[in-house]
Amino acid sequence: MAHSLYFIGGGNMVTAIIAAVRRKADQYPVDHIYVEEISQARIDALKADYGVEATTPESAPDADIVLIGVRPQDDVAGVAASVAKRFDPARTTVVSIVAGYTIDKLEDSLGKDFRLVRIIPNTLTTVDYGYSGAALNAKASKEDVDDFLNTFGKVLYVEERLIDVITGFYPPNIVYHFIDAYVDAGVLAGLPRDIARAIALDTLIGGTEFLKQRDVLPQVLLNINNSPGGVGITQAYTLNKTGFAAAIQSAVLAAVERTTALGANAK
Ligand SMILES: NC(=O)c1ccc[n+]([C@@H]2O[C@H](COP(=O)([O-])OP(=O)(O)OC[C@H]3O[C@@H](n4cnc5c(N)ncnc54)[C@H](OP(=O)(O)O)[C@@H]3O)[C@@H](O)[C@H]2O)c1
C-alpha cells in the first residue's frame, strides 16, 4: 500500500530522509510527499530533486505520517499545535526529529490523542549504516513507523531517557576526528597524505569488520596484538599517557549534555 508523508521544515535532515525514502521506493512506496517549508529556495530544490508537493501551514491533506523537522530554536510548540488542528489522530502518526524536545513537551501542544514517535534520525542515510533511536508515546507502536524509519537505516526502539544519549553518542563526527588525526599521524611519520588516507580508511573498515566477525570486544584483540615489550603495547602506553580514552569519553559526555541543554531551552 502506498503511503502519504507530510514534512514540516524541509532542511538538511528532512532532505536526507526524503532522498532515502525515494531510493527505497520498492520497499516503501509513496503516493505523496508534501513539504511545508519557509525558504522558497529550499522548496524549489526539493520539488526539482525529489518531486515533492509544496504546501502551506493551512494545508491538511491526508497523511499517514506528519514529520516535524524544524530546529529546537524554531517555534516547535506552534508547529505541534498547528498539526493538532489540521490532522486526524485516527489517521495520522506524528514523528518528531527535533533534538532534545521531549514527548511530554510535544504533547503539551499536540495533545495526547496522536500516536507520537520521537526519533533521532541516523545521519548516514546514504550508506545504509547507522541507527536511528526511536521513543514511542503511550498511543504509538512500533508498527506505526517501522517501515518508514527503516528507509533511512536501522532502528533502535529505546526508552526516551536514552534518546539524548544516542544523539550525543552516534554522530560519525567522532570517527571523522579520529581519521583526521590518524591520517595526520601518517603524514607526520613521513607517508604521502593520499597513501596515509587510503591505509587509514581500509584499516578502520577492516578492523571493524574483523571485530564484528570475531564478535568480541577490542580488548580481546589488543591482548593478542600487544606482545610483551612490543610495538603495540608501546603505542597503547603512549595513548594512555596522552589521555586518548578520556578525550573521547569527555567529548561524548559533553555532546550528550549539550543536546539536553538545547532541548531544555527549546521554545
Ligand atoms: N542535521 C542533522 O544531522 C540532524 C540529526 C538529528 C536530528 N536533527 C534535527 O532535525 C531538525 C532539523 O535539523 P536540520 O539540520 O535539518 O536543520 P535545517 O537545515 O536548518 O532545517 C530546518 C528548516 O526548517 C525551516 N523552518 C523553520 N521553522 C519552520 C516552520 N514553522 N515551518 C516550516 N519550515 C520551518 C527552516 O527555514 P529557515 O532556515 O528559513 O528558518 C529550515 O529550512 C532539528 O530539530 C535537529 O535537531 C538534525
The ligand as an ORCA input file, in Angstrom:
! r2SCAN-3c Opt
* xyz 0 1
  N      21.145     17.615     10.712
  C      21.297     16.534     11.469
  O      22.261     15.786     11.335
  C      20.249     16.160     12.494
  C      20.363     14.940     13.165
  C      19.390     14.581     14.109
  C      18.334     15.454     14.359
  N      18.258     16.650     13.704
  C      17.130     17.528     13.999
  O      16.478     17.807     12.772
  C      15.899     19.109     12.838
  C      16.278     19.867     11.583
  O      17.696     19.993     11.532
  P      18.404     20.418     10.184
  O      19.849     20.254     10.390
  O      17.746     19.741      9.020
  O      18.026     21.998     10.173
  P      17.863     22.984      8.954
  O      18.645     22.508      7.775
  O      18.117     24.369      9.460
  O      16.311     22.849      8.575
  C      15.241     23.426      9.274
  C      14.311     24.048      8.233
  O      13.032     24.312      8.817
  C      12.583     25.570      8.310
  N      11.571     26.067      9.234
  C      11.732     26.692     10.419
  N      10.539     26.939     11.002
  C       9.579     26.466     10.145
  C       8.167     26.419     10.167
  N       7.459     26.925     11.201
  N       7.509     25.858      9.121
  C       8.193     25.351      8.072
  N       9.555     25.369      7.975
  C      10.237     25.912      9.017
  C      13.840     26.388      8.244
  O      13.679     27.516      7.398
  P      14.570     28.854      7.709
  O      16.005     28.433      7.703
  O      14.204     29.775      6.601
  O      14.124     29.317      9.081
  C      14.840     25.377      7.672
  O      14.789     25.358      6.255
  C      16.408     19.772     14.107
  O      15.389     19.805     15.082
  C      17.541     18.875     14.560
  O      17.603     18.823     15.974
  C      19.174     17.005     12.775
*
